[in-house]
Amino acid sequence: MDHSTDTPPVSEELFAFAVRLAARAGRMSAEAFHGEQQSSERKLDGTGVTAVDLAVEEFVRKELTAAFPADAVLGEEAAPRAGTSGRRWVIDPVDGTRQFTDRVPTFSTGLAYEDEHGPAIGVVCLPVSGQLVAAGRGLGCRLLLGTDPDPLEALRSGRGRLRADGRTELTGARTQAHNIAGWSESLLTALHRRVWLVPVGGGALDVLAGRADALVIAGPAMGYEDLAPLPVIVAEGGGRITDLTGAPVLEGDGSVLITNGHLHDAFLEVVAGPVQEDSARAVLVDAHPGWADEGAALAAELCSALAPEARRVEHIGSTSVPGMAAKPIFDLQVSVTDLATAAEAFDAPLAARGFVRSRHEGDHVPAGRDDDPGRWAKRLWTRRGGPGPDVNLHVRCAGSPNERLALLFRDWFRAHPEAVPAYARFKRELAHRTADFGSYAEIKDPVVDLVVEVAEGWAKETGWRP
């Protein structure tokens, strides 16, 4: 891999620290795996968590705090820790909780380190099989064996170096298919016609070791913690990784394509049609603990940019509810005195920030309300592809029923976290079964109406006001 002066190699000592820490965390999960049967509980986002997930992450966090107190930490189970160094560690304590509780020995522990240049260290420990894949920027990628590997000895001896092979023929390429039950029919068909689809084995490890030519992950989006170790592992192993649109995987849509590099463009060509077709579908991702802070920052930025017409800007929608699966798009609401005046004033500052005004100028009137649709008027701007995160910006009159409903819906779910997993599961199932976003929204609206009816009763009982 070619390293410019702008991306210096990571230090060998830091690489060794990360490997040893991930190996110790892996030994903890392996010991628990071979012990008493572990049960899992449902988190607010509907996914499973065990006492082992929590214990492993807590252990890793304590070690990182002791060694690097200024570094930020992002983990799957606990709240993110802010840092002052500009560097960050990312923890996935037990990747594959379902396999872990079902006694399937394919779960792993992931650890990643990011510095001012981007991904710098990636470690994936497969503790039951005694395998650990580790890479440091500029240090190569290695497969280390045993429960207590010596990373410095591996670096100095060159032992275990991984390098993807040079296959250049797409037809018949051995392609591991992850989560294939969640793939669209068009994606499955397109790949099945050209390559040899096989079940997932060792994933990225198999591609870099030459046992597979590619790995495709589609369906429900992967979380950031799942993906964080992969960019440096794949790059240092001579492969290539993006999402299925060709975007950088950590900035993409949660899908993954890993190849030996030679086949990558050919794979992207094959999946381009299905991916474009699927992009019209509603894609939901797990809740991210950073959404609340990011939504608040966006609201503050836009409130300043749109003053004085913007009376207030608030983070609404599913990304504003802790634990709620959502489309990776922020919904923000701007409350104004007059829609026409605001629209004229907002066009220029929003265009400068990448927003485009939509022709959609009204909200769904809930079932059973004999309202003039004009009372549910709004203006809508959207931003896709930057700069900054994707946003739907809803501009509504202060005191209007649609402004109130958006805040009531958000606040009721915030006050009733026990209702979040069921609603999130409904949305996931609906997204999986509908062909496009229009159908998704059409079917979801009546369910939202039912939630609002319940929320209205809560508002009366508690005296809630927007």
C-alpha positions in Angstrom: 0.0 0.0 0.0 1.4 3.4 -0.9 1.6 5.8 2.0 2.1 9.5 1.3 3.8 11.8 3.8 0.2 12.9 4.8 -0.6 9.5 6.1 2.3 8.2 8.3 2.4 4.7 9.5 0.9 4.1 12.9 3.4 3.2 15.7 4.2 -0.4 16.3 3.7 0.0 20.0 0.2 1.3 19.5 -0.6 -1.5 17.1 0.7 -4.0 19.7 -1.4 -2.4 22.4 -4.6 -2.7 20.3 -3.9 -6.4 19.4 -3.2 -7.4 23.0 -6.3 -5.6 24.3 -8.6 -7.2 21.7 -7.1 -10.6 22.4 -7.8 -10.2 26.1 -11.4 -9.1 25.4 -11.8 -12.1 23.1 -10.6 -14.4 25.9 -13.3 -13.0 28.2 -16.0 -13.7 25.7 -14.6 -17.2 24.8 -14.5 -18.2 28.5 -18.2 -17.1 28.9 -19.1 -18.9 25.7 -17.7 -22.2 27.1 -19.4 -21.6 30.5 -23.0 -21.4 31.4 -25.7 -20.7 28.8 -26.0 -16.9 28.2 -29.4 -15.3 27.7 -30.0 -12.0 25.9 -32.3 -9.1 26.5 -33.8 -6.7 24.0 -32.3 -3.2 23.8 -34.4 -0.2 22.9 -33.4 -0.7 19.3 -34.7 -4.2 19.2 -31.3 -5.9 19.1 -30.0 -8.4 21.7 -27.5 -7.8 24.4 -26.0 -10.1 27.0 -24.1 -9.6 30.3 -21.0 -10.6 28.4 -21.4 -7.8 25.8 -21.6 -5.3 28.7 -18.7 -6.8 30.7 -16.4 -7.0 27.7 -17.1 -3.4 26.6 -16.7 -2.1 30.2 -13.3 -3.9 30.4 -12.0 -2.4 27.1 -13.3 1.1 28.1 -11.4 0.9 31.4 -8.2 -0.1 29.7 -8.5 2.6 27.1 -9.3 5.3 29.8 -6.2 4.3 31.8 -3.9 4.2 28.8 -5.3 7.1 26.7 -7.5 9.3 28.8 -7.7 12.1 26.1 -9.0 9.8 23.4 -12.7 9.5 22.5 -14.4 6.1 22.8 -17.4 4.9 20.8 -18.9 1.6 21.8 -22.0 -0.4 20.9 -23.4 -0.8 24.4 -22.5 2.4 26.4 -22.7 6.1 25.7 -19.8 7.6 23.7 -17.0 9.3 25.6 -15.8 12.6 24.3 -12.1 13.2 23.9 -9.7 16.1 23.5 -6.9 14.4 21.4 -8.7 14.2 18.1 -8.3 10.4 18.2 -11.0 7.8 18.8 -11.3 4.1 19.6 -14.3 2.1 18.4 -15.4 -1.1 20.3 -17.7 -3.9 19.2 -17.5 -6.2 22.2 -19.4 -9.2 20.8 -20.2 -9.0 17.1 -22.7 -11.8 16.6 -24.6 -11.8 19.9 -27.2 -14.2 18.4 -24.5 -16.7 17.4 -23.0 -16.3 20.9 -26.2 -17.1 22.7 -27.0 -20.0 20.2 -23.6 -21.6 20.9 -22.4 -20.9 17.3 -18.6 -20.2 17.6 -18.4 -17.5 14.9 -18.8 -14.4 16.9 -16.0 -11.9 17.2 -14.6 -8.9 19.1 -13.8 -5.8 17.1 -11.5 -2.9 18.0 -10.6 0.1 15.8 -8.5 3.2 16.2 -8.9 6.4 14.2 -6.5 9.3 14.2 -6.4 12.6 12.3 -5.6 10.8 9.1 -8.6 8.4 9.3 -8.7 4.6 10.1 -5.3 3.6 11.6 -5.7 0.3 13.3 -8.3 -2.5 12.9 -8.5 -5.7 14.9 -11.0 -8.5 14.6 -10.6 -11.4 17.1 -12.3 -14.7 16.5 -11.6 -16.1 20.0 -13.1 -19.6 19.8 -11.0 -20.5 16.7 -7.9 -18.8 18.1 -7.6 -16.4 15.1 -7.0 -12.7 15.2 -6.8 -10.4 12.1 -5.0 -7.2 12.7 -3.7 -4.3 10.6 -2.0 -1.0 11.2 -1.7 1.7 8.7 1.7 1.2 7.0 2.4 -2.0 8.9 0.5 -4.5 6.7 -2.3 -7.0 7.7 -1.6 -10.2 9.6 -3.4 -13.3 10.8 -2.2 -14.1 14.3 -2.9 -17.5 15.9 -3.4 -18.5 19.5 -5.1 -16.9 22.5 -2.1 -14.7 23.4 -0.4 -13.6 20.2 2.8 -11.6 20.1 2.1 -8.7 17.6 5.6 -7.3 17.7 7.2 -10.6 16.9 4.7 -11.0 14.0 5.7 -7.5 12.6 9.4 -8.2 12.9 9.3 -11.7 11.4 6.7 -11.0 8.8 4.8 -14.1 9.9 1.1 -14.3 9.1 1.2 -11.6 6.4 -2.1 -11.5 4.5 -2.4 -10.4 0.9 -5.4 -10.8 -1.4 -4.8 -12.9 -4.5 -4.9 -11.6 -8.1 -8.0 -13.2 -9.6 -9.3 -11.0 -12.4 -12.2 -13.0 -13.9 -15.6 -12.1 -12.4 -17.5 -15.0 -13.7 -17.5 -17.8 -11.1 -15.8 -15.6 -8.5 -16.3 -17.2 -5.1 -18.4 -14.7 -3.3 -19.5 -14.9 0.3 -23.0 -13.6 0.8 -23.8 -12.2 4.3 -27.4 -11.8 5.5 -28.7 -13.1 2.2 -32.3 -13.4 3.5 -32.4 -9.6 3.6 -31.2 -9.1 0.0 -33.6 -7.8 -2.6 -34.5 -10.2 -5.4 -32.8 -8.0 -8.0 -29.5 -8.0 -6.2 -29.6 -11.7 -5.5 -30.4 -12.5 -9.1 -27.8 -10.1 -10.6 -25.0 -11.7 -8.6 -26.3 -15.3 -8.9 -26.0 -15.0 -12.7 -22.3 -14.0 -12.7 -20.6 -15.3 -9.5 -20.6 -18.3 -7.3 -22.5 -17.3 -4.1 -21.5 -19.2 -1.0 -22.4 -18.8 2.7 -20.2 -16.5 4.8 -17.2 -18.2 6.4 -14.4 -16.0 7.6 -15.6 -12.9 5.8 -12.8 -10.3 5.1 -10.3 -12.8 6.4 -11.2 -15.3 3.7 -10.9 -12.7 1.0 -7.5 -11.6 2.1 -6.3 -15.2 2.6 -7.4 -16.1 -0.9 -10.2 -18.5 0.2 -12.8 -16.2 -1.3 -12.7 -13.6 -4.0 -15.3 -11.2 -2.5 -17.7 -10.6 0.4 -21.1 -8.9 -0.1 -23.1 -7.6 2.8 -26.6 -6.2 2.0 -30.0 -6.1 3.6 -30.3 -4.4 7.0 -27.5 -1.8 7.3 -24.4 -2.6 9.3 -23.6 -0.5 12.3 -20.5 1.8 12.5 -19.0 -0.4 15.2 -19.3 -3.4 12.9 -17.5 -1.7 10.1 -14.8 0.4 11.8 -12.0 -2.2 11.8 -12.5 -3.1 8.2 -11.1 -0.2 6.1 -7.5 -0.5 7.3 -7.6 -4.3 7.5 -8.7 -4.6 3.9 -6.5 -1.9 2.5 -3.3 -3.2 4.2 -4.3 -6.7 3.0 -4.2 -5.6 -0.6 -8.0 -5.6 -1.1 -10.6 -2.9 -1.6 -13.7 -2.1 0.4 -16.7 0.2 -0.3 -20.4 0.1 0.1 -22.4 -1.3 -2.8 -22.6 2.2 -4.4 -18.9 2.6 -4.4 -18.8 5.1 -1.5 -16.3 4.8 1.4 -17.7 2.1 3.6 -17.7 4.2 6.8 -19.7 7.0 5.0 -21.9 4.7 3.0 -25.4 3.1 3.3 -24.4 0.2 5.6 -23.8 -2.3 2.8 -20.3 -3.7 2.2 -18.3 -4.9 -0.8 -14.9 -6.4 -0.1 -12.8 -7.8 -3.0 -9.2 -8.5 -3.9 -9.2 -5.1 -5.7 -9.0 -6.4 -9.2 -12.7 -7.4 -9.3 -14.1 -4.4 -7.5 -15.2 -2.3 -10.4 -16.7 -5.3 -12.1 -18.8 -6.1 -9.0 -19.9 -2.5 -8.8 -21.1 -2.6 -12.4 -23.1 -5.8 -11.8 -24.8 -4.4 -8.7 -25.4 -0.9 -10.0 -28.8 -1.5 -11.4 -30.2 -3.4 -8.4 -28.7 -0.9 -6.0 -30.3 2.0 -7.9 -33.6 0.2 -7.8 -33.3 -0.6 -4.1 -32.4 3.1 -3.3 -36.0 3.9 -3.8 -36.8 1.6 -0.9 -37.0 2.8 2.7 -33.7 1.8 4.3 -33.6 1.7 8.1 -30.6 1.5 10.3 -30.1 0.9 14.0 -30.3 3.9 16.3 -26.9 5.7 16.8 -26.0 7.2 20.2 -24.6 10.3 18.4 -27.8 11.2 16.7 -29.1 13.4 19.6 -26.0 15.6 19.7 -25.8 15.8 15.9 -29.4 16.7 15.6 -29.0 19.4 18.3 -26.0 20.8 16.5 -27.9 20.9 13.2 -30.8 22.7 14.8 -28.6 25.3 16.4 -26.8 25.9 13.1 -30.0 26.3 11.1 -31.7 28.5 13.7 -28.8 30.9 13.5 -28.7 30.8 9.7 -32.5 31.3 9.3 -33.0 34.0 11.9 -35.0 36.1 12.4 -37.8 34.3 10.6 -37.1 31.0 12.3 -38.7 31.3 15.7 -37.2 27.9 16.7 -35.7 24.8 15.1 -36.1 21.4 16.7 -34.9 17.9 16.0 -38.0 15.7 15.4 -38.7 12.3 13.8 -37.3 8.9 14.6 -33.7 10.0 14.8 -34.7 12.2 17.8 -36.0 9.2 19.8 -33.4 7.3 21.7 -33.2 3.7 20.5 -35.4 4.1 17.5 -34.4 2.5 14.2 -34.6 5.1 11.5 -33.7 6.1 8.0 -30.3 7.8 8.3 -31.8 11.2 7.6 -32.4 13.9 10.1 -35.8 15.5 10.3 -35.8 19.1 11.6 -38.7 21.4 12.1 -38.6 25.2 11.7 -41.4 27.1 13.3 -42.2 30.4 11.6 -44.9 33.1 11.7 -45.7 33.1 7.9 -44.8 30.4 5.4 -44.6 32.6 2.3 -42.3 35.1 4.0 -40.1 32.4 5.4 -39.9 30.5 2.1 -38.7 33.6 0.3 -36.1 34.3 3.1 -34.9 30.7 3.4 -34.2 29.8 -0.2 -30.7 31.5 -0.4 -29.2 30.4 2.9 -30.5 26.9 2.5 -29.3 26.6 -1.1 -25.8 27.6 0.1 -25.9 24.6 2.5 -26.9 22.1 -0.1 -30.7 22.1 0.4 -33.2 21.9 -2.4 -36.8 23.0 -2.0 -39.4 20.3 -2.6 -42.8 20.7 -4.3 -44.4 18.9 -1.4 -46.3 21.6 0.5 -48.7 19.8 2.8 -48.8 17.1 5.5 -51.0 14.1 5.8 -54.2 15.0 7.8 -54.7 12.2 10.4 -57.7 10.0 10.0 -60.9 11.1 11.6 -60.0 14.8 11.6 -62.3 17.0 9.5 -59.7 19.7 9.0 -59.1 22.1 6.1 -55.9 20.7 4.5 -54.7 24.3 4.4 -54.2 24.2 8.1 -51.6 21.4 7.5 -49.6 23.4 5.0 -45.8 23.5 5.2 -42.7 24.1 3.1 -40.0 21.4 2.8 -36.3 21.5 1.9 -34.2 18.4 1.5 -30.4 17.8 1.5 -28.8 14.6 0.2 -25.2 13.9 -0.3 -23.8 16.8 1.7 -22.3 19.1 2.7 -23.1 17.5 6.1 -25.7 14.8 6.9 -28.8 14.2 4.9 -31.7 16.3 6.2 -35.5 16.8 5.7 -36.3 20.4 6.8 -40.0 20.9 7.6 -41.0 24.5 7.8 -44.4 24.9 9.6 -46.4 27.7 11.1 -46.0 28.1 14.9 -49.2 26.9 16.6 -50.4 24.9 13.5 -51.7 21.3 14.1 -48.9 19.8 12.1 -46.2 21.6 14.0 -47.8 20.4 17.3 -48.2 16.8 16.0 -44.5 16.4 15.1 -43.5 17.4 18.7 -46.2 15.3 20.3 -45.1 12.2 18.4 -41.5 12.7 19.4 -42.2 13.5 23.1 -44.6 10.6 23.6 -42.0 8.1 22.4 -39.4 9.7 24.5 -41.7 9.4 27.5 -42.6 5.8 26.7 -39.3 4.0 25.8 -41.0 0.6 26.3 -43.0 1.3 23.1 -39.9 2.0 20.9 -38.8 -1.6 20.1 -42.2 -2.6 18.8 -42.6 0.4 16.6 -39.1 0.0 15.3 -39.8 -3.7 14.5 -42.9 -2.7 12.6 -40.9 -0.2 10.6 -38.2 -2.7 9.8 -40.7 -5.3 8.6 -42.6 -2.7 6.5 -39.4 -1.5 4.9 -38.4 -5.0 4.1 -41.8 -5.8 2.5 -42.4 -2.6 0.5 -40.9 -1.9 -2.9 -40.4 1.8 -2.6 -40.6 4.7 -0.1 -43.9 5.9 -1.3 -45.6 2.6 -0.5 -43.8 2.5 2.9 -45.1 6.0 3.8 -48.6 5.2 2.6 -48.9 2.1 4.8 -47.1 3.7 7.8 -49.4 6.8 8.0 -52.4 5.0 9.5 -50.2 3.5 12.1 -48.8 6.9 13.0 -52.4 8.1 13.3 -53.1 5.4 15.9 -50.0 6.3 17.9 -51.1 10.0 17.8 -54.5 9.0 19.2 -52.8 7.4 22.2 -50.4 10.3 22.5 -53.3 12.8 22.6 -54.7 11.0 25.7 -51.3 11.1 27.3 -51.1 14.9 26.5 -54.4 15.5 28.3 -53.5 13.5 31.3 -50.0 15.1 31.8 -50.8 18.6 30.6 -48.2 18.3 27.8 -47.7 21.4 25.7 -45.4 21.8 22.7 
